[in-house]
């Protein structure tokens, strides 16, 4: 059901791009915006692991350095039928974790020191199972596609603001300036809302997949309840 919802949301975003794009950018504007957005997001997709790990100052840790975390991830990856991802540690008191990588063969999972300090081993396993579910579902690819379409819509709106929309577009001339301005403002907002909805649907699917991987749904539920309280009390520098 959640896969179907993601497909519907992606189709809705594509429809926004095609409709608004034709009205305010014309066919040539649509192609230019899509090519630029695709190039930017393809670069991000291919280098996502390095970029996000460097951003958070994550440090690769060996099995000897973090035996408990490595053991949890190794066991969960085996249960999920995934290759063993690289394991990273982030020096941060706020409990958090994420997965990155363009595919399961190039995946990495990272956990903060705060996560390991404040959660039980079972809760850590629940969280890491959730992150491995993102890897198994290839959510990095899904969100890259979503970001590409959303970025193209935003670029079309910027083109329209700078150049006055598509030149010689009969549809545009029949809309009137107020409708055109509304389209330029509302299209990026609509794209952002759909992008957020896609992200949320992938999170729900990762919750389900993580419970399946760990075999213990209450581990993740307990971890999420604790994370909700701790993130309010512990600052993220």
Buried (B, 14 or more C-beta within 10 A) or exposed (E): EBEEBBEBBBEBBBEBBEEBBBBBBBEEBBEBBBEBBBEBBEEBBEEBBEEBBEEBEBEEBEBEEBEEBBEBBBBBBEBBEBEBBBBBBBEBBBBBBBBBBBEBEBBBBBBBBBBBEBBEEBBBBBBBBBBBBBBBBBBBEBBBBBBBBBBBBBBBBBBBEEEEBBEEBEEBEEBEEEEBBEBBEEBBEBBBBBBEBBBEBBBEBBBBBBBBBBEBBEBBBBBBEBBEEBBEEBEEE
